[in-house]
Amino acid sequence: MVVMPVVNQAKCNGCGLCIDVCGLKAIVRVGSKVTVIEMEKCSWCIQCEIVCPTGAITCPYEIVFEEHPKTDSRSVLSPIAFL
């Protein structure tokens, strides 16, 4: 299953700010709304989600830090991506 930023078409006002900030051109306008068409190009920078004034774009993942069991006197933190 390919996971990509999701555009809620009901919230999208077609302003195009997300298109402007997507340096990889993974987002395009279709009619009066935008859509993500090139998942392979998406680098998950989340700039489209940040600039969307209506909150229509969401990136369905989050990065959390998980603490690993101690193997010595130090605790190790590593990033884990969850869908």
N, CA, C and O of each residue as an XYZ file, in Angstrom:
332
protein
N       0.840     -1.180      0.000
C       0.000      0.000      0.000
C       0.886      1.244      0.000
O       1.792      1.370      0.824
N       0.623      2.141     -0.909
C       1.372      3.387     -1.002
C       0.655      4.442     -0.167
O      -0.541      4.678     -0.340
N       1.388      5.064      0.729
C       0.819      6.111      1.569
C       1.349      7.442      1.064
O       2.545      7.588      0.813
N       0.461      8.403      0.917
C       0.871      9.713      0.429
C       0.096     10.792      1.168
O      -0.883     10.486      1.848
N       0.506     12.029      1.051
C      -0.308     13.094      1.624
C      -1.731     13.002      1.076
O      -1.938     12.690     -0.097
N      -2.699     13.276      1.933
C      -4.106     13.161      1.568
C      -4.706     14.556      1.428
O      -4.510     15.417      2.286
N      -5.439     14.767      0.337
C      -6.121     16.039      0.120
C      -7.611     15.823      0.339
O      -8.245     15.045     -0.374
N      -8.164     16.516      1.329
C      -9.605     16.481      1.575
C     -10.235     17.451      0.586
O     -10.146     18.668      0.752
N     -10.868     16.907     -0.438
C     -11.415     17.741     -1.511
C     -12.505     18.692     -1.026
O     -12.698     19.758     -1.611
N     -13.221     18.317      0.037
C     -14.268     19.189      0.572
C     -13.671     20.439      1.218
O     -14.307     21.494      1.223
N     -12.460     20.333      1.762
C     -11.812     21.474      2.409
C     -10.945     22.288      1.453
O     -10.687     23.464      1.707
N     -10.492     21.679      0.357
C      -9.576     22.347     -0.569
C     -10.274     23.514     -1.268
O     -11.346     23.356     -1.853
N      -9.640     24.692     -1.193
C     -10.199     25.851     -1.883
C      -9.485     26.140     -3.205
O      -9.802     27.113     -3.889
N      -8.514     25.285     -3.559
C      -7.831     25.425     -4.832
C      -6.856     26.586     -4.917
O      -6.499     27.010     -6.016
N      -6.418     27.108     -3.773
C      -5.545     28.297     -3.780
C      -4.186     28.033     -4.440
O      -3.588     28.955     -4.994
N      -3.695     26.802     -4.390
C      -2.442     26.463     -5.057
C      -1.178     26.711     -4.257
O      -0.080     26.526     -4.782
N      -1.298     27.127     -2.994
C      -0.096     27.348     -2.191
C       0.729     26.071     -2.070
O       1.959     26.119     -2.083
N       0.056     24.939     -1.953
C       0.757     23.657     -1.842
C       1.542     23.354     -3.119
O       2.641     22.805     -3.062
N       0.981     23.710     -4.251
C       1.669     23.509     -5.528
C       2.932     24.363     -5.568
O       3.982     23.911     -6.025
N       2.825     25.593     -5.089
C       3.963     26.513     -5.092
C       5.120     26.023     -4.228
O       6.282     26.202     -4.593
N       4.811     25.400     -3.073
C       5.887     24.979     -2.166
C       6.422     23.590     -2.482
O       7.465     23.201     -1.957
N       5.737     22.843     -3.319
C       6.192     21.492     -3.653
C       7.276     21.580     -4.722
O       6.991     21.663     -5.916
N       8.507     21.561     -4.271
C       9.633     21.664     -5.190
C       9.783     20.453     -6.095
O      10.485     20.516     -7.105
N       9.130     19.352     -5.744
C       9.244     18.125     -6.532
C       8.087     17.948     -7.512
O       8.033     16.964     -8.250
N       7.162     18.910     -7.512
C       6.011     18.920     -8.431
C       5.157     17.656     -8.325
O       4.707     17.107     -9.331
N       4.942     17.203     -7.079
C       4.112     16.021     -6.843
C       2.634     16.379     -6.717
O       1.781     15.491     -6.704
N       2.322     17.683     -6.623
C       0.939     18.145     -6.465
C       0.553     18.971     -7.681
O       1.320     19.814     -8.146
N      -0.644     18.718     -8.187
C      -1.138     19.466     -9.348
C      -2.580     19.892     -9.120
O      -3.274     19.351     -8.260
N      -3.016     20.866     -9.904
C      -4.413     21.294     -9.871
C      -5.181     20.471    -10.900
O      -4.756     20.315    -12.045
N      -6.315     19.953    -10.460
C      -7.230     19.241    -11.352
C      -8.580     19.939    -11.218
O      -9.264     19.801    -10.204
N      -8.947     20.675    -12.233
C     -10.151     21.492    -12.131
C      -9.902     22.621    -11.142
O      -8.958     23.395    -11.300
N     -10.749     22.713    -10.122
C     -10.608     23.780     -9.125
C      -9.996     23.274     -7.819
O      -9.981     24.002     -6.826
N      -9.497     22.049     -7.806
C      -8.921     21.449     -6.600
C      -7.517     20.938     -6.899
O      -7.103     20.878     -8.057
N      -6.783     20.569     -5.844
C      -5.453     20.009     -6.036
C      -5.463     18.531     -5.653
O      -6.332     18.067     -4.915
N      -4.482     17.812     -6.169
C      -4.335     16.402     -5.844
C      -2.863     16.021     -5.908
O      -2.081     16.647     -6.623
N      -2.497     15.000     -5.163
C      -1.131     14.483     -5.188
C      -1.104     13.404     -6.261
O      -1.841     12.423     -6.173
N      -0.256     13.580     -7.275
C      -0.239     12.605     -8.371
C       1.054     11.814     -8.460
O       1.079     10.738     -9.056
N       2.101     12.319     -7.890
C       3.405     11.675     -8.041
C       3.970     11.263     -6.686
O       4.873     11.917     -6.163
N       3.442     10.180     -6.116
C       3.909      9.727     -4.810
C       5.399      9.426     -4.833
O       6.103      9.704     -3.863
N       5.880      8.866     -5.921
C       7.295      8.518     -6.009
C       8.189      9.747     -5.879
O       9.333      9.651     -5.436
N       7.656     10.901     -6.269
C       8.425     12.137     -6.184
C       8.360     12.767     -4.792
O       9.249     13.536     -4.425
N       7.322     12.451     -4.013
C       7.104     13.083     -2.710
C       8.213     12.719     -1.736
O       8.534     11.545     -1.555
N       8.798     13.740     -1.110
C       9.886     13.512     -0.152
C       9.404     13.632      1.290
O      10.218     13.593      2.213
N       8.100     13.777      1.499
C       7.497     13.885      2.829
C       8.042     15.075      3.613
O       8.244     14.982      4.823
N       8.277     16.180      2.935
C       8.767     17.383      3.620
C       7.655     18.044      4.435
O       7.948     18.846      5.322
N       6.431     17.740      4.168
C       5.178     18.232      4.762
C       4.941     19.731      4.581
O       4.094     20.307      5.263
N       5.672     20.364      3.678
C       5.465     21.788      3.428
C       4.053     22.053      2.913
O       3.467     23.089      3.227
N       3.501     21.132      2.126
C       2.141     21.313      1.605
C       1.134     21.348      2.752
O       0.201     22.151      2.747
N       1.329     20.481      3.723
C       0.436     20.444      4.889
C       0.565     21.736      5.703
O      -0.434     22.269      6.185
N       1.771     22.225      5.853
C       2.031     23.426      6.655
C       1.394     24.668      6.035
O       0.814     25.482      6.753
N       1.494     24.829      4.703
C       0.997     26.064      4.077
C      -0.495     26.046      3.758
O      -1.060     27.095      3.447
N      -1.137     24.905      3.825
C      -2.554     24.830      3.448
C      -3.414     25.627      4.432
O      -3.505     25.267      5.606
N      -4.049     26.715      3.958
C      -4.817     27.579      4.861
C      -6.117     26.964      5.356
O      -6.672     27.419      6.356
N      -6.608     25.946      4.679
C      -7.878     25.325      5.081
C      -7.686     23.999      5.798
O      -8.658     23.389      6.243
N      -6.439     23.545      5.914
C      -6.190     22.255      6.563
C      -6.631     21.069      5.723
O      -6.924     19.998      6.254
N      -6.676     21.262      4.410
C      -7.148     20.201      3.522
C      -6.118     19.103      3.293
O      -6.481     17.999      2.888
N      -4.842     19.383      3.544
C      -3.793     18.395      3.294
C      -3.280     17.849      4.616
O      -2.938     18.600      5.530
N      -3.235     16.535      4.695
C      -2.661     15.877      5.866
C      -1.685     14.813      5.405
O      -1.895     14.154      4.387
N      -0.640     14.659      6.153
C       0.345     13.623      5.885
C       0.134     12.533      6.941
O       0.436     12.743      8.116
N      -0.378     11.382      6.530
C      -0.806     10.356      7.489
C       0.337      9.549      8.096
O       0.400      8.328      7.950
N       1.212     10.229      8.759
C       2.287      9.564      9.478
C       2.781     10.518     10.552
O       2.497     11.715     10.518
N       3.502      9.986     11.479
C       4.138     10.820     12.476
C       5.456     10.178     12.848
O       5.623      8.963     12.743
N       6.377     10.996     13.276
C       7.674     10.493     13.702
C       7.723     10.582     15.218
O       7.500     11.642     15.803
N       8.017      9.461     15.834
C       8.150      9.430     17.292
C       9.514      8.866     17.632
O      10.146      8.194     16.816
N       9.957      9.142     18.832
C      11.216      8.590     19.293
C      10.915      7.516     20.316
O      10.189      7.743     21.284
N      11.474      6.361     20.091
C      11.250      5.223     20.968
C      12.518      4.946     21.750
O      13.614      4.931     21.190
N      12.366      4.730     23.022
C      13.527      4.434     23.846
C      13.773      2.935     23.810
O      12.881      2.139     24.103
N      14.986      2.562     23.451
C      15.363      1.155     23.404
C      15.788      0.699     24.799
O      16.242      1.505     25.611
N      15.639     -0.590     25.067
C      16.125     -1.094     26.358
C      17.606     -0.771     26.519
O      18.377     -0.805     25.559
N      17.973     -0.468     27.723
C      19.364     -0.093     27.976
C      20.268     -1.300     27.778
O      20.033     -2.383     28.314
N      21.305     -1.072     26.993
C      22.298     -2.122     26.780
C      23.567     -1.821     27.563
O      24.418     -2.689     27.758
N      23.672     -0.605     27.995
C      24.773     -0.207     28.863
C      24.266      0.937     29.732
O      23.067      1.004     30.002
N      25.099      1.799     30.159
C      24.676      2.871     31.053
C      23.985      4.010     30.319
O      23.462      4.922     30.959
N      23.971      3.978     28.978
C      23.345      5.040     28.198
C      22.019      4.563     27.625
O      21.840      3.378     27.343
N      21.106      5.487     27.460
C      19.828      5.199     26.824
C      19.931      5.662     25.373
O      20.472      6.734     25.102
N      19.427      4.879     24.458
C      19.519      5.198     23.033
C      18.150      5.551     22.509
O      17.192      4.807     22.722
N      18.040      6.681     21.823
C      16.796      7.083     21.181
C      16.949      6.972     19.681
O      17.983      7.343     19.125
N      15.922      6.464     19.026
C      15.981      6.387     17.561
C      14.620      6.743     17.004
O      13.600      6.451     17.628
N      14.587      7.384     15.809
C      13.313      7.750     15.223
C      12.620      6.524     14.629
O      13.258      5.661     14.027
N      11.302      6.469     14.814
C      10.478      5.397     14.259
C       9.311      6.078     13.547
O       8.656      6.939     14.135
N       9.042      5.717     12.316
C       7.912      6.295     11.579
C       6.733      5.346     11.686
O       6.879      4.144     11.466
N       5.561      5.878     12.023
C       4.345      5.099     12.126
C       3.328      5.609     11.144
O       3.277      6.807     10.865
N       2.530      4.734     10.623
C       1.425      5.129      9.739
C       0.170      5.142     10.549
O      -0.901      5.445     10.024
